[in-house]
């Protein structure tokens, strides 16, 4: 497992490349990797820490080992960071969706107003044409009625000058 340090550096805390546990050299290497003074573990060294002759953590660089508690804290921190990032992403997505909704609603309302205006113009045009057609139909009906009208012969005059009575 790789964990991220306070300054952004990464540490490998898995068993990768630790070698053979059965050799003293490997054990000393592991102890050194864990930040322990191998001289104190193997019985050598001097008395430190107020008479305590046990393992002493040696911090020599940024590559110091971390405890399981630190790893747990880092996991919790990473989980909180992920949760925060997800909340920010959801908020951003919600804002963008609201913007898109507003733009679509504005466009839909404009299109609806435009279509209403077109429909009103068409209704006026249809009404005008209906009235004109009705008038023409009445005139056609009057002409048709005239062709069936019987006119007395005495009222019909020859246009050639027949000398009709008045």
TIVO-2410 file (N, C-alpha, C; in nm, 3 decimals):
# residues 166
REC num residu      c1      c2      c3 atome chaine
REC   1      X   0.084  -0.117   0.000     N      A
REC   1      X   0.000   0.000   0.000    CA      A
REC   1      X   0.089   0.123   0.000     C      A
REC   2      X   0.050   0.221  -0.079     N      A
REC   2      X   0.124   0.346  -0.082    CA      A
REC   2      X   0.041   0.450  -0.010     C      A
REC   3      X   0.106   0.527   0.076     N      A
REC   3      X   0.037   0.634   0.149    CA      A
REC   3      X   0.103   0.765   0.115     C      A
REC   4      X   0.025   0.872   0.125     N      A
REC   4      X   0.074   1.004   0.091    CA      A
REC   4      X   0.110   1.078   0.220     C      A
REC   5      X   0.225   1.142   0.222     N      A
REC   5      X   0.272   1.216   0.338    CA      A
REC   5      X   0.215   1.357   0.340     C      A
REC   6      X   0.249   1.434   0.444     N      A
REC   6      X   0.198   1.569   0.463    CA      A
REC   6      X   0.239   1.663   0.350     C      A
REC   7      X   0.358   1.643   0.294     N      A
REC   7      X   0.409   1.731   0.190    CA      A
REC   7      X   0.380   1.679   0.049     C      A
REC   8      X   0.297   1.577   0.039     N      A
REC   8      X   0.261   1.524  -0.092    CA      A
REC   8      X   0.348   1.407  -0.136     C      A
REC   9      X   0.452   1.373  -0.062     N      A
REC   9      X   0.537   1.262  -0.102    CA      A
REC   9      X   0.464   1.131  -0.071     C      A
REC  10      X   0.504   1.024  -0.139     N      A
REC  10      X   0.440   0.895  -0.120    CA      A
REC  10      X   0.537   0.798  -0.054     C      A
REC  11      X   0.481   0.712   0.032     N      A
REC  11      X   0.560   0.611   0.103    CA      A
REC  11      X   0.503   0.474   0.072     C      A
REC  12      X   0.592   0.377   0.057     N      A
REC  12      X   0.551   0.241   0.035    CA      A
REC  12      X   0.552   0.170   0.170     C      A
REC  13      X   0.436   0.122   0.217     N      A
REC  13      X   0.429   0.058   0.348    CA      A
REC  13      X   0.390  -0.089   0.336     C      A
REC  14      X   0.407  -0.147   0.218     N      A
REC  14      X   0.376  -0.289   0.201    CA      A
REC  14      X   0.502  -0.370   0.216     C      A
REC  15      X   0.492  -0.499   0.200     N      A
REC  15      X   0.606  -0.588   0.216    CA      A
REC  15      X   0.692  -0.596   0.093     C      A
REC  16      X   0.682  -0.505   0.002     N      A
REC  16      X   0.754  -0.508  -0.124    CA      A
REC  16      X   0.905  -0.494  -0.101     C      A
REC  17      X   0.985  -0.585  -0.150     N      A
REC  17      X   1.131  -0.575  -0.146    CA      A
REC  17      X   1.192  -0.589  -0.008     C      A
REC  18      X   1.127  -0.658   0.084     N      A
REC  18      X   1.184  -0.670   0.218    CA      A
REC  18      X   1.282  -0.786   0.231     C      A
REC  19      X   1.284  -0.875   0.138     N      A
REC  19      X   1.384  -0.983   0.140    CA      A
REC  19      X   1.345  -1.100   0.229     C      A
REC  20      X   1.448  -1.178   0.271     N      A
REC  20      X   1.428  -1.300   0.348    CA      A
REC  20      X   1.424  -1.266   0.497     C      A
REC  21      X   1.317  -1.300   0.566     N      A
REC  21      X   1.303  -1.270   0.708    CA      A
REC  21      X   1.392  -1.359   0.796     C      A
REC  22      X   1.446  -1.466   0.744     N      A
REC  22      X   1.522  -1.561   0.825    CA      A
REC  22      X   1.666  -1.521   0.847     C      A
REC  23      X   1.711  -1.420   0.781     N      A
REC  23      X   1.850  -1.381   0.800    CA      A
REC  23      X   1.860  -1.261   0.891     C      A
REC  24      X   1.970  -1.255   0.963     N      A
REC  24      X   1.993  -1.144   1.055    CA      A
REC  24      X   2.005  -1.014   0.977     C      A
REC  25      X   2.069  -1.019   0.863     N      A
REC  25      X   2.086  -0.899   0.782    CA      A
REC  25      X   1.952  -0.845   0.736     C      A
REC  26      X   1.863  -0.935   0.696     N      A
REC  26      X   1.731  -0.891   0.653    CA      A
REC  26      X   1.654  -0.832   0.771     C      A
REC  27      X   1.668  -0.894   0.887     N      A
REC  27      X   1.600  -0.842   1.006    CA      A
REC  27      X   1.653  -0.704   1.042     C      A
REC  28      X   1.785  -0.688   1.033     N      A
REC  28      X   1.843  -0.557   1.062    CA      A
REC  28      X   1.795  -0.455   0.959     C      A
REC  29      X   1.784  -0.497   0.833     N      A
REC  29      X   1.734  -0.408   0.729    CA      A
REC  29      X   1.590  -0.368   0.754     C      A
REC  30      X   1.510  -0.465   0.796     N      A
REC  30      X   1.370  -0.436   0.827    CA      A
REC  30      X   1.362  -0.341   0.947     C      A
REC  31      X   1.444  -0.367   1.049     N      A
REC  31      X   1.445  -0.280   1.167    CA      A
REC  31      X   1.487  -0.139   1.127     C      A
REC  32      X   1.584  -0.129   1.040     N      A
REC  32      X   1.628   0.001   0.994    CA      A
REC  32      X   1.517   0.069   0.914     C      A
REC  33      X   1.449  -0.011   0.832     N      A
REC  33      X   1.337   0.041   0.754    CA      A
REC  33      X   1.227   0.095   0.845     C      A
REC  34      X   1.206   0.027   0.957     N      A
REC  34      X   1.104   0.068   1.052    CA      A
REC  34      X   1.150   0.181   1.142     C      A
REC  35      X   1.274   0.224   1.128     N      A
REC  35      X   1.323   0.335   1.207    CA      A
REC  35      X   1.376   0.294   1.343     C      A
REC  36      X   1.413   0.170   1.359     N      A
REC  36      X   1.463   0.121   1.486    CA      A
REC  36      X   1.615   0.113   1.482     C      A
REC  37      X   1.677   0.131   1.595     N      A
REC  37      X   1.822   0.121   1.605    CA      A
REC  37      X   1.858  -0.025   1.621     C      A
REC  38      X   1.919  -0.086   1.521     N      A
REC  38      X   1.951  -0.229   1.523    CA      A
REC  38      X   2.049  -0.263   1.634     C      A
REC  39      X   2.134  -0.171   1.675     N      A
REC  39      X   2.228  -0.198   1.783    CA      A
REC  39      X   2.156  -0.224   1.914     C      A
REC  40      X   2.049  -0.156   1.939     N      A
REC  40      X   1.974  -0.178   2.062    CA      A
REC  40      X   1.895  -0.307   2.057     C      A
REC  41      X   1.849  -0.346   1.940     N      A
REC  41      X   1.772  -0.470   1.928    CA      A
REC  41      X   1.863  -0.591   1.950     C      A
REC  42      X   1.983  -0.586   1.898     N      A
REC  42      X   2.074  -0.701   1.904    CA      A
REC  42      X   2.158  -0.702   2.031     C      A
REC  43      X   2.128  -0.614   2.125     N      A
REC  43      X   2.196  -0.621   2.254    CA      A
REC  43      X   2.315  -0.529   2.264     C      A
REC  44      X   2.360  -0.467   2.160     N      A
REC  44      X   2.474  -0.377   2.167    CA      A
REC  44      X   2.428  -0.236   2.196     C      A
REC  45      X   2.515  -0.142   2.187     N      A
REC  45      X   2.477  -0.003   2.203    CA      A
REC  45      X   2.485   0.042   2.347     C      A
REC  46      X   2.451   0.164   2.369     N      A
REC  46      X   2.463   0.221   2.503    CA      A
REC  46      X   2.326   0.238   2.566     C      A
REC  47      X   2.325   0.274   2.693     N      A
REC  47      X   2.202   0.292   2.766    CA      A
REC  47      X   2.151   0.432   2.737     C      A
REC  48      X   2.023   0.441   2.698     N      A
REC  48      X   1.962   0.569   2.664    CA      A
REC  48      X   1.827   0.581   2.731     C      A
REC  49      X   1.765   0.695   2.710     N      A
REC  49      X   1.628   0.719   2.754    CA      A
REC  49      X   1.609   0.688   2.902     C      A
REC  50      X   1.694   0.738   2.986     N      A
REC  50      X   1.678   0.720   3.128    CA      A
REC  50      X   1.695   0.576   3.172     C      A
REC  51      X   1.787   0.502   3.116     N      A
REC  51      X   1.812   0.365   3.157    CA      A
REC  51      X   1.739   0.262   3.074     C      A
REC  52      X   1.653   0.304   2.985     N      A
REC  52      X   1.581   0.211   2.900    CA      A
REC  52      X   1.672   0.167   2.788     C      A
REC  53      X   1.694   0.036   2.776     N      A
REC  53      X   1.783  -0.019   2.675    CA      A
REC  53      X   1.701  -0.095   2.571     C      A
REC  54      X   1.591  -0.035   2.521     N      A
REC  54      X   1.506  -0.100   2.421    CA      A
REC  54      X   1.522  -0.032   2.287     C      A
REC  55      X   1.440  -0.071   2.193     N      A
REC  55      X   1.447  -0.010   2.059    CA      A
REC  55      X   1.416   0.139   2.065     C      A
REC  56      X   1.491   0.215   1.989     N      A
REC  56      X   1.473   0.359   1.983    CA      A
REC  56      X   1.445   0.396   1.838     C      A
REC  57      X   1.344   0.477   1.817     N      A
REC  57      X   1.311   0.520   1.681    CA      A
REC  57      X   1.412   0.625   1.639     C      A
REC  58      X   1.470   0.604   1.522     N      A
REC  58      X   1.566   0.698   1.468    CA      A
REC  58      X   1.503   0.763   1.346     C      A
REC  59      X   1.489   0.895   1.349     N      A
REC  59      X   1.432   0.968   1.236    CA      A
REC  59      X   1.548   1.037   1.166     C      A
REC  60      X   1.581   0.988   1.047     N      A
REC  60      X   1.695   1.041   0.975    CA      A
REC  60      X   1.657   1.123   0.854     C      A
REC  61      X   1.533   1.109   0.805     N      A
REC  61      X   1.493   1.181   0.685    CA      A
REC  61      X   1.341   1.181   0.676     C      A
REC  62      X   1.291   1.227   0.564     N      A
REC  62      X   1.147   1.226   0.539    CA      A
REC  62      X   1.093   1.085   0.521     C      A
REC  63      X   1.180   0.988   0.494     N      A
REC  63      X   1.138   0.851   0.467    CA      A
REC  63      X   1.127   0.771   0.595     C      A
REC  64      X   1.059   0.824   0.693     N      A
REC  64      X   1.044   0.751   0.818    CA      A
REC  64      X   0.919   0.665   0.810     C      A
REC  65      X   0.914   0.556   0.883     N      A
REC  65      X   0.797   0.469   0.879    CA      A
REC  65      X   0.679   0.536   0.951     C      A
REC  66      X   0.559   0.489   0.918     N      A
REC  66      X   0.441   0.541   0.985    CA      A
REC  66      X   0.375   0.428   1.061     C      A
REC  67      X   0.303   0.462   1.167     N      A
REC  67      X   0.233   0.361   1.246    CA      A
REC  67      X   0.098   0.331   1.183     C      A
REC  68      X   0.035   0.229   1.229     N      A
REC  68      X  -0.097   0.194   1.175    CA      A
REC  68      X  -0.199   0.303   1.209     C      A
REC  69      X  -0.177   0.372   1.320     N      A
REC  69      X  -0.267   0.481   1.359    CA      A
REC  69      X  -0.254   0.599   1.262     C      A
REC  70      X  -0.129   0.629   1.223     N      A
REC  70      X  -0.107   0.734   1.125    CA      A
REC  70      X  -0.166   0.694   0.990     C      A
REC  71      X  -0.149   0.567   0.955     N      A
REC  71      X  -0.206   0.517   0.830    CA      A
REC  71      X  -0.359   0.527   0.834     C      A
REC  72      X  -0.417   0.492   0.951     N      A
REC  72      X  -0.563   0.501   0.964    CA      A
REC  72      X  -0.608   0.646   0.952     C      A
REC  73      X  -0.532   0.738   1.014     N      A
REC  73      X  -0.566   0.880   1.003    CA      A
REC  73      X  -0.555   0.926   0.859     C      A
REC  74      X  -0.453   0.878   0.790     N      A
REC  74      X  -0.436   0.917   0.649    CA      A
REC  74      X  -0.551   0.862   0.564     C      A
REC  75      X  -0.594   0.738   0.596     N      A
REC  75      X  -0.708   0.681   0.524    CA      A
REC  75      X  -0.834   0.764   0.549     C      A
REC  76      X  -0.856   0.802   0.676     N      A
REC  76      X  -0.974   0.884   0.708    CA      A
REC  76      X  -0.966   1.019   0.639     C      A
REC  77      X  -0.847   1.078   0.638     N      A
REC  77      X  -0.829   1.206   0.572    CA      A
REC  77      X  -0.855   1.195   0.422     C      A
REC  78      X  -0.804   1.087   0.362     N      A
REC  78      X  -0.827   1.065   0.219    CA      A
REC  78      X  -0.976   1.045   0.191     C      A
REC  79      X  -1.045   0.972   0.282     N      A
REC  79      X  -1.189   0.951   0.265    CA      A
REC  79      X  -1.263   1.083   0.276     C      A
REC  80      X  -1.223   1.167   0.369     N      A
REC  80      X  -1.287   1.299   0.384    CA      A
REC  80      X  -1.258   1.385   0.260     C      A
REC  81      X  -1.133   1.379   0.211     N      A
REC  81      X  -1.099   1.454   0.090    CA      A
REC  81      X  -1.184   1.407  -0.028     C      A
REC  82      X  -1.202   1.275  -0.039     N      A
REC  82      X  -1.284   1.220  -0.147    CA      A
REC  82      X  -1.429   1.265  -0.132     C      A
REC  83      X  -1.479   1.261  -0.010     N      A
REC  83      X  -1.617   1.303   0.015    CA      A
REC  83      X  -1.635   1.451  -0.019     C      A
REC  84      X  -1.538   1.533   0.021     N      A
REC  84      X  -1.543   1.675  -0.009    CA      A
REC  84      X  -1.539   1.699  -0.161     C      A
REC  85      X  -1.451   1.626  -0.229     N      A
REC  85      X  -1.442   1.640  -0.375    CA      A
REC  85      X  -1.573   1.599  -0.442     C      A
REC  86      X  -1.635   1.491  -0.390     N      A
REC  86      X  -1.762   1.446  -0.446    CA      A
REC  86      X  -1.871   1.550  -0.423     C      A
REC  87      X  -1.874   1.608  -0.303     N      A
REC  87      X  -1.973   1.712  -0.274    CA      A
REC  87      X  -1.954   1.833  -0.365     C      A
REC  88      X  -1.829   1.873  -0.385     N      A
REC  88      X  -1.801   1.986  -0.474    CA      A
REC  88      X  -1.844   1.953  -0.616     C      A
REC  89      X  -1.813   1.831  -0.660     N      A
REC  89      X  -1.851   1.790  -0.796    CA      A
REC  89      X  -2.003   1.788  -0.811     C      A
REC  90      X  -2.073   1.736  -0.709     N      A
REC  90      X  -2.219   1.733  -0.715    CA      A
REC  90      X  -2.278   1.875  -0.717     C      A
REC  91      X  -2.221   1.963  -0.637     N      A
REC  91      X  -2.267   2.102  -0.635    CA      A
REC  91      X  -2.245   2.167  -0.771     C      A
REC  92      X  -2.127   2.145  -0.830     N      A
REC  92      X  -2.097   2.200  -0.962    CA      A
REC  92      X  -2.194   2.145  -1.066     C      A
REC  93      X  -2.219   2.014  -1.060     N      A
REC  93      X  -2.311   1.951  -1.154    CA      A
REC  93      X  -2.452   2.008  -1.138     C      A
REC  94      X  -2.495   2.024  -1.013     N      A
REC  94      X  -2.627   2.081  -0.988    CA      A
REC  94      X  -2.638   2.223  -1.044     C      A
REC  95      X  -2.533   2.302  -1.025     N      A
REC  95      X  -2.535   2.439  -1.078    CA      A
REC  95      X  -2.543   2.438  -1.230     C      A
REC  96      X  -2.465   2.351  -1.292     N      A
REC  96      X  -2.467   2.344  -1.439    CA      A
REC  96      X  -2.603   2.297  -1.489     C      A
REC  97      X  -2.662   2.198  -1.421     N      A
REC  97      X  -2.794   2.151  -1.461    CA      A
REC  97      X  -2.899   2.261  -1.445     C      A
REC  98      X  -2.889   2.339  -1.338     N      A
REC  98      X  -2.982   2.450  -1.319    CA      A
REC  98      X  -2.964   2.554  -1.430     C      A
REC  99      X  -2.840   2.581  -1.468     N      A
REC  99      X  -2.814   2.675  -1.578    CA      A
REC  99      X  -2.873   2.624  -1.709     C      A
REC 100      X  -2.852   2.498  -1.738     N      A
REC 100      X  -2.906   2.439  -1.861    CA      A
REC 100      X  -3.058   2.443  -1.859     C      A
REC 101      X  -3.117   2.411  -1.744     N      A
REC 101      X  -3.263   2.415  -1.731    CA      A
REC 101      X  -3.316   2.556  -1.756     C      A
REC 102      X  -3.251   2.656  -1.696     N      A
REC 102      X  -3.294   2.795  -1.717    CA      A
REC 102      X  -3.285   2.835  -1.864     C      A
REC 103      X  -3.174   2.798  -1.929     N      A
REC 103      X  -3.158   2.832  -2.071    CA      A
REC 103      X  -3.263   2.762  -2.156     C      A
REC 104      X  -3.288   2.634  -2.127     N      A
REC 104      X  -3.390   2.561  -2.204    CA      A
REC 104      X  -3.529   2.618  -2.181     C      A
REC 105      X  -3.559   2.652  -2.056     N      A
REC 105      X  -3.690   2.708  -2.025    CA      A
REC 105      X  -3.709   2.841  -2.096     C      A
REC 106      X  -3.605   2.925  -2.097     N      A
REC 106      X  -3.611   3.053  -2.168    CA      A
REC 106      X  -3.635   3.030  -2.316     C      A
REC 107      X  -3.563   2.935  -2.373     N      A
REC 107      X  -3.578   2.905  -2.517    CA      A
REC 107      X  -3.716   2.849  -2.548     C      A
REC 108      X  -3.764   2.760  -2.462     N      A
REC 108      X  -3.897   2.701  -2.484    CA      A
REC 108      X  -4.005   2.809  -2.477     C      A
REC 109      X  -3.995   2.899  -2.379     N      A
REC 109      X  -4.094   3.007  -2.366    CA      A
REC 109      X  -4.089   3.100  -2.486     C      A
REC 110      X  -3.970   3.132  -2.537     N      A
REC 110      X  -3.957   3.218  -2.655    CA      A
REC 110      X  -4.018   3.149  -2.776     C      A
REC 111      X  -3.987   3.020  -2.792     N      A
REC 111      X  -4.044   2.946  -2.905    CA      A
REC 111      X  -4.196   2.940  -2.895     C      A
REC 112      X  -4.247   2.926  -2.772     N      A
REC 112      X  -4.392   2.921  -2.752    CA      A
REC 112      X  -4.455   3.055  -2.790     C      A
REC 113      X  -4.392   3.166  -2.750     N      A
REC 113      X  -4.443   3.299  -2.787    CA      A
REC 113      X  -4.440   3.319  -2.938     C      A
REC 114      X  -4.329   3.278  -3.000     N      A
REC 114      X  -4.319   3.289  -3.146    CA      A
REC 114      X  -4.427   3.207  -3.216     C      A
REC 115      X  -4.451   3.085  -3.168     N      A
REC 115      X  -4.552   3.000  -3.229    CA      A
REC 115      X  -4.692   3.057  -3.208     C      A
REC 116      X  -4.716   3.117  -3.091     N      A
REC 116      X  -4.846   3.181  -3.065    CA      A
REC 116      X  -4.870   3.295  -3.163     C      A
REC 117      X  -4.765   3.376  -3.188     N      A
REC 117      X  -4.777   3.486  -3.285    CA      A
REC 117      X  -4.807   3.431  -3.424     C      A
REC 118      X  -4.738   3.326  -3.464     N      A
REC 118      X  -4.762   3.264  -3.595    CA      A
REC 118      X  -4.905   3.212  -3.603     C      A
REC 119      X  -4.951   3.147  -3.495     N      A
REC 119      X  -5.087   3.092  -3.493    CA      A
REC 119      X  -5.191   3.203  -3.502     C      A
REC 120      X  -5.166   3.316  -3.436     N      A
REC 120      X  -5.260   3.429  -3.443    CA      A
REC 120      X  -5.266   3.485  -3.585     C      A
REC 121      X  -5.152   3.502  -3.649     N      A
REC 121      X  -5.150   3.550  -3.788    CA      A
REC 121      X  -5.224   3.453  -3.879     C      A
REC 122      X  -5.203   3.325  -3.857     N      A
REC 122      X  -5.271   3.224  -3.939    CA      A
REC 122      X  -5.421   3.228  -3.915     C      A
REC 123      X  -5.462   3.251  -3.791     N      A
REC 123      X  -5.606   3.259  -3.761    CA      A
REC 123      X  -5.669   3.378  -3.830     C      A
REC 124      X  -5.601   3.493  -3.832     N      A
REC 124      X  -5.652   3.612  -3.902    CA      A
REC 124      X  -5.662   3.583  -4.051     C      A
REC 125      X  -5.559   3.523  -4.108     N      A
REC 125      X  -5.557   3.489  -4.250    CA      A
REC 125      X  -5.670   3.392  -4.283     C      A
REC 126      X  -5.687   3.291  -4.198     N      A
REC 126      X  -5.794   3.193  -4.221    CA      A
REC 126      X  -5.931   3.259  -4.212     C      A
REC 127      X  -5.949   3.350  -4.116     N      A
REC 127      X  -6.077   3.420  -4.102    CA      A
REC 127      X  -6.106   3.507  -4.222     C      A
REC 128      X  -6.006   3.579  -4.271     N      A
REC 128      X  -6.022   3.665  -4.388    CA      A
REC 128      X  -6.058   3.582  -4.510     C      A
REC 129      X  -5.985   3.473  -4.529     N      A
REC 129      X  -6.014   3.387  -4.646    CA      A
REC 129      X  -6.151   3.322  -4.635     C      A
REC 130      X  -6.190   3.284  -4.516     N      A
REC 130      X  -6.322   3.222  -4.497    CA      A
REC 130      X  -6.432   3.323  -4.532     C      A
REC 131      X  -6.415   3.448  -4.487     N      A
REC 131      X  -6.514   3.552  -4.518    CA      A
REC 131      X  -6.520   3.579  -4.668     C      A
REC 132      X  -6.403   3.585  -4.734     N      A
REC 132      X  -6.400   3.611  -4.879    CA      A
REC 132      X  -6.465   3.495  -4.954     C      A
REC 133      X  -6.435   3.374  -4.912     N      A
REC 133      X  -6.496   3.258  -4.979    CA      A
REC 133      X  -6.647   3.254  -4.957     C      A
REC 134      X  -6.692   3.295  -4.841     N      A
REC 134      X  -6.835   3.297  -4.812    CA      A
REC 134      X  -6.905   3.400  -4.902     C      A
REC 135      X  -6.840   3.515  -4.918     N      A
REC 135      X  -6.894   3.619  -5.006    CA      A
REC 135      X  -6.901   3.568  -5.150     C      A
REC 136      X  -6.794   3.505  -5.195     N      A
REC 136      X  -6.792   3.450  -5.331    CA      A
REC 136      X  -6.899   3.343  -5.348     C      A
REC 137      X  -6.919   3.263  -5.248     N      A
REC 137      X  -7.021   3.158  -5.255    CA      A
REC 137      X  -7.160   3.219  -5.266     C      A
REC 138      X  -7.182   3.328  -5.193     N      A
REC 138      X  -7.312   3.397  -5.202    CA      A
REC 138      X  -7.333   3.453  -5.343     C      A
REC 139      X  -7.228   3.511  -5.402     N      A
REC 139      X  -7.240   3.565  -5.537    CA      A
REC 139      X  -7.266   3.454  -5.638     C      A
REC 140      X  -7.198   3.343  -5.620     N      A
REC 140      X  -7.220   3.228  -5.710    CA      A
REC 140      X  -7.364   3.179  -5.697     C      A
REC 141      X  -7.413   3.174  -5.576     N      A
REC 141      X  -7.551   3.128  -5.555    CA      A
REC 141      X  -7.651   3.225  -5.620     C      A
REC 142      X  -7.623   3.357  -5.612     N      A
REC 142      X  -7.712   3.454  -5.675    CA      A
REC 142      X  -7.711   3.438  -5.826     C      A
REC 143      X  -7.592   3.418  -5.884     N      A
REC 143      X  -7.584   3.396  -6.030    CA      A
REC 143      X  -7.658   3.270  -6.070     C      A
REC 144      X  -7.644   3.168  -5.989     N      A
REC 144      X  -7.714   3.042  -6.020    CA      A
REC 144      X  -7.865   3.063  -6.012     C      A
REC 145      X  -7.907   3.143  -5.916     N      A
REC 145      X  -8.051   3.169  -5.901    CA      A
REC 145      X  -8.104   3.251  -6.019     C      A
REC 146      X  -8.023   3.341  -6.073     N      A
REC 146      X  -8.067   3.421  -6.187    CA      A
REC 146      X  -8.090   3.336  -6.310     C      A
REC 147      X  -8.013   3.234  -6.328     N      A
REC 147      X  -8.030   3.151  -6.447    CA      A
REC 147      X  -8.159   3.071  -6.440     C      A
REC 148      X  -8.217   3.057  -6.325     N      A
REC 148      X  -8.341   2.983  -6.310    CA      A
REC 148      X  -8.461   3.078  -6.303     C      A
REC 149      X  -8.435   3.206  -6.303     N      A
REC 149      X  -8.541   3.304  -6.291    CA      A
REC 149      X  -8.616   3.316  -6.425     C      A
REC 150      X  -8.746   3.318  -6.418     N      A
REC 150      X  -8.828   3.332  -6.538    CA      A
REC 150      X  -8.866   3.479  -6.550     C      A
REC 151      X  -8.834   3.535  -6.664     N      A
REC 151      X  -8.863   3.675  -6.688    CA      A
REC 151      X  -8.973   3.677  -6.797     C      A
REC 152      X  -9.078   3.755  -6.771     N      A
REC 152      X  -9.183   3.761  -6.874    CA      A
REC 152      X  -9.129   3.822  -7.004     C      A
REC 153      X  -9.180   3.777  -7.116     N      A
REC 153      X  -9.130   3.817  -7.244    CA      A
REC 153      X  -9.154   3.965  -7.269     C      A
REC 154      X  -9.257   4.017  -7.218     N      A
REC 154      X  -9.283   4.156  -7.238    CA      A
REC 154      X  -9.182   4.244  -7.171     C      A
REC 155      X  -9.107   4.190  -7.073     N      A
REC 155      X  -9.005   4.265  -7.004    CA      A
REC 155      X  -8.869   4.249  -7.068     C      A
REC 156      X  -8.860   4.158  -7.165     N      A
REC 156      X  -8.734   4.134  -7.231    CA      A
REC 156      X  -8.732   4.219  -7.357     C      A
REC 157      X  -8.627   4.286  -7.375     N      A
REC 157      X  -8.616   4.376  -7.486    CA      A
REC 157      X  -8.505   4.326  -7.576     C      A
REC 158      X  -8.529   4.337  -7.705     N      A
REC 158      X  -8.426   4.300  -7.801    CA      A
REC 158      X  -8.329   4.415  -7.809     C      A
REC 159      X  -8.206   4.388  -7.801     N      A
REC 159      X  -8.106   4.493  -7.803    CA      A
REC 159      X  -8.087   4.549  -7.943     C      A
REC 160      X  -8.146   4.488  -8.038     N      A
REC 160      X  -8.133   4.536  -8.174    CA      A
REC 160      X  -8.233   4.648  -8.204     C      A
REC 161      X  -8.302   4.697  -8.110     N      A
REC 161      X  -8.396   4.806  -8.129    CA      A
REC 161      X  -8.532   4.757  -8.176     C      A
REC 162      X  -8.597   4.680  -8.100     N      A
REC 162      X  -8.725   4.623  -8.137    CA      A
REC 162      X  -8.842   4.716  -8.110     C      A
REC 163      X  -8.821   4.817  -8.040     N      A
REC 163      X  -8.929   4.910  -8.009    CA      A
REC 163      X  -9.017   4.857  -7.899     C      A
REC 164      X  -8.958   4.822  -7.796     N      A
REC 164      X  -9.033   4.766  -7.683    CA      A
REC 164      X  -9.117   4.872  -7.616     C      A
REC 165      X  -9.220   4.823  -7.558     N      A
REC 165      X  -9.308   4.912  -7.483    CA      A
REC 165      X  -9.252   4.934  -7.345     C      A
REC 166      X  -9.285   5.053  -7.307     N      A
REC 166      X  -9.236   5.081  -7.173    CA      A
REC 166      X  -9.344   5.089  -7.079     C      A
***
